[in-house]
Amino acid sequence: MNRVYEFPPDTKRIIAVGDLHGDLASFEKAISIWKEQPHSQIVFLGDYADRGHRGVEILEALMELSKNEDVICLKGNH
């Protein structure tokens, strides 16, 4: 059965960001996309710092950004 879901016009756009693995450039790109979208939320799905070389910088930025109610940081996606 096909269903069509309609959202109210004031519904916020959700931007989902998958595993960053310490990739600071990808993190910064996701943030810039989010900032360009008025009335949007950004959801980070976890795996922020493993493997990559810039994980600490990502974690520091996420700690600051998470004060914003439109930023959601999940513990992990597995």
N, C-alpha and C positions, 0 to 999 in steps of 0.2 A: 504494500500500500504506500503510495506516495503522499507525503505530507508537506505542506508549505507552512513555514513558520514566519510570521511577520512580527517584527520588533517595533516598538514605539519609536517615533522619530528622535526622541531624546536619549535613546540607548547609546551608551558609549561603545566606541570601537575598541576591540581587544587585540593587542599585538602580543603574540606568543613567541618567546625566544627560547630555543632549545639549548642543548648542551654547548656551553661556551668553551670549556676545557682550557681556560686560561688565555683565550684568544681576545686580546684587548681591542684589536681593530674591529672585530665583529660586534663586540659589546658596544663600542662607541657608535658604530653604524646603526645598531638597533635603537640606541638612545636618540640619535638624530632623527630617525624615522618617527619615533614616538613624539618627539617635541614638535614635529611638523604637523601632527594630527591633533587638532583641537578636540578637547573632550574625549580623550582616549585613555585606556588603561594599558599597562604593559605587564605581562606575566613572564617571569623568568622561571624555567622549569627545573633548574638545578644543574649539577655538575659544572660549577662555576670555575673551580681552581685546579682541578686535577689535570695532569699531563702538560699543560702549557706553561710558559715562562712568566706570564703576567697575571697569574691568579690572585696574588695579594692585592694588586691594584684594582682588580674587578671587585673583590670582596670589600675593599674600603669604599669604593664608589657605591656599591649596593647598600652598604650600611647607611650611607648618607641619603641615598635616593629612597630607601624604604620608609623614611619619615613622611613621604608623600602618599596619600591614600590611593592614588592611582598607580602605584607601583606595588606589585605582588611578587614576593620571592618564595618559591616553594623549596622545600628541603631536598627533594630529589624526584626524579621521574621514573624510578624503577621499583 
